[in-house]
Amino acid sequence: MQATKKHRETDWTDSAESLLATVVIAVFIITFVVQAFQIPSESMEDTLLIGDYLLVDKLRYGGGDGSLSSLMPYRPVRRGEIVVFKYPVDPTQHFVKRVIGVPGDRVQLINRRVYVNGVLRQEPYVRHIGVVRIPFRDDFPQLDSPDTGVQADWWLQMKKLVEDGQLIVPARNYFVMGDNRDDSLDSRYWGFVPRANIVGRPLLIYWSMRDMNPDLPVPPTASDKIFHFAYAVTHLFQITRWDRTLRLVN
């Protein structure tokens, strides 16, 4: 009887230790290795679409403060790479954009085309949907008058960083833009991304879902969300974009 009781206590202790180890490993992975992220807007089309669910590689660049950099395989953020970052205007939100300028670069747009340090960038991934030409957006930086939606503090800062029609990217900051250039709220409108705000690089689209209500005029209510969840569960195969699921992000 006593041996059976001790055996049960041992089993319970082993199960608790196993559960604790699983939780610790999961927390470590979520904190330091990968993070799930959902594409919230059209700004990165056609590279990333609304309904794409990403795994973000948090080891690629490491912590913004440089901690653990001597122990982990971190490397610098490079031009042309897609990054997930905390939105500088509201760090509770996460954005995803493409890096256009790194510290020290001189960035300029002429008729929608990007020049970095005087060299035209080849950007096959860029999408243009607008017909009307907007000088602030398409011939950035413009010092005459800001476009609607430009942050006031950024407008004042930007004017101090422009030389010969080019915007100079300061140290430990990055200039980012969406691939959908005519419909992207990016560095042109709110400024640079500090190095400390960069979370990581999208690694994989682990699932992609079609929009179930493309014509919905207002944000969904709580009851709508419950309906959408139930619909998604029961129509998983129909709403999944199979051609995008498990696709590497480039």
N, C-alpha and C positions, 0 to 999 in steps of 0.2 A: 504493500500500500504506500509506504513511504517512498520507495523507489519510483513508483508510478507518479507520485506527486512531484518529485524532483525532476523526473523526465518531462512532465508537462511544463514546469517552470523553465527548464532549459529550452524547450521548444518555443515558448513564449518569448524568452530573451533573444533567441536566435532570430525569430521573426521580426522582433522590434529592431534589432540591429540591422537586419537586411533592409527593412523599410527605411530606416534612418539613412543608411548608405545610399539607397536609391534616391531619396529626397536631396541629399547633399550633392550627388552627381548631377541630378536634374537642375538644381539651383546653379551649380557651377557652369553647366553648359549654357543655360539661359543668360547668365550674367556675363560670361567671358567668351563663349564660343559662337553660338548662333542665336538669332532672335527672329520670330515670325513677324511679318509685316504685310499689310494689305494696301494695294494701290488705291488711293482715295480720289484721284482726279485724272483728267485727260492730258496732263502736262507732259507726260513722257511717251505718248503715242507716236509711232506704232511700236516702239521698243517694248513698252510696258502698258498694259491696258487696265482699265477699271475692272476689278474682279480677279486680277492676278494676286495670288498669295505667295509671298516670297520667304525664303530663308536667307537671312542676312549674315554674312561672314564677319564676325566681330573681331577675329584675330588678324585680319588683313592689315589693318592700320594701328590696332592697339588703342590704348587709352589716350585721350587728348592731352592729358597732363604728362605723358611720357613714362608713367609708372610701369614697372615690369618690362620696360623696353629692352633691357639687357638680357632678359630671360626668355622672351617670346619672339617668334619669327615675324616681327612687325616690319613694315616698309613704308616709304613715303607715299602720300597721295599723288597720283599722276594725272596729267591732263587726259581728258577723254574717258576717264573712268566714271562709272555711275556710283553715287554714294547716297546712303541714308543718313540723315542728320536731324538734329533738333532745330526746329525753326527758330532763328534768332529773335524774331519778334514775339514768339510765344513758345518757349522751350517745352511746353507740355505736348506740343504737336510734333510729329515726325514727317519730314518731307523727303522726297527722292528726286535727285536731279543729276545732271552730268557736269563734271568738272571742266570748266573752260580755261580758267586762269589759276595758276599757282603763285605763291609769293614771289614778287619781283616782276611778274609778267605785266605787259602792257596790252590791254584788251580794247578792241574797237570793232564795231559793226558798221559795214558800209552796204547799204541796200540789202539788208538781211544776212549778208555773208560775214563770217567771223574772221578777224585777223588777230593773231597773237604775236606780239613783238614784230609787227610788220609783215608777217607771213600768213597767207591765206590758209585757213584750216580746211582740210578735206573731211566733210561730215556727211557720209552717205545715209546716216540714220536720221537726219533732220527731216521734219515734216512741216510744210507750210500750207495753211488752209485759208488764210486771210486774203482778201482781194484789195481792200483799202490799205493804202500805205500810211503808217503811223511813224512819224520821224523819231520820236523818243524810243520806240520799240525797235525800229528797223535800222536806225542810224545812230546807235548808242556809242558813246555818251553824248547827250544833247544838253547844252547849258542855257538855252534860251528860256524854255519853260517845261516843267515836268508834265508827264502824262497823268491821266487820272489813275489813282491807285498807288502812286508813289509815296512811300513813307517820308514824312517831312524831315525827320532827322537825317535820313539817308540822302535826301536831296542836298542838304547843307554839307554833309560830309563828302559827297561825291565831287562837288565843285572844287574842293581843295585837293583832290587826287587826280585831276585831269591835266595832262600835259600834251600839247600838240595833238589834241583830239583823241588821246588814248587814256584809258583809265588804268592807273597803276595799282596793282594788288599789293597790299601791305604784308608784312611778315606775319606768319601763322594765320593767314586768312586765305579764303578761296572764293573765286567767282564761279557761280554755277548757273546753268540754264537748263530748261526742259527741252527735250527733243522736239516737242510740238511747239515750235518757236512763236507762233502767233497766238497761242492760248496757254501761256505759262507764266505764273506769278513766281518770278525768280530774282536773281541778284540785280537785275536791272531795276527792280521796283522796291526792294528792301535792303539791298546791300550784300556784304560778304558773309560767308559762313566761317566762323572762328574754328580753328583746329579742334578745340575742345568739344565742339558740338557734333563732330562727325562720329557716328555710331559704327558704321562699317560699310561693306560693299555687298549689294545683292548677289547671291550665289546661284540660287535655283528657284524657278517657279514650281513649287510643289503641288499647286492646284490652281486652276483657272476656271472661273464661273461666269457664264453669260448673264447679262443684266436682265432680271425678270420683269422690271418695270421701267423701260427706257423713257416712257412719256410721263412719269410721275412728276407733277408740277411742284409738290411740296415735300419736305423731309418726312419720312415714314414715322408714324406714331408707334407707341409700344405694342399695340395690337397688330399693327402692320408687320413689325419685326418678328413677332411670334408666328404670324402666318407665313412670312418669308422663310423662317427657319424650318417650319413644318413642311413647306413646299420643297425646300432644298433637300431635306432628308428623303422625301418620297419620290423626288424626281432627279436624284443625283446623277444618273447616267445621261439624262437629257440636257441638263444645264451645264455639264462639265465641258469645257473646251479641251478636248483630248489632245489636239495638236499643240497645245501650249503647256499642258501638264508635264512636269518633270523636265522642263527645258532649262538649260543653262542660260544665265543672263550675260550678255556681252555688251 
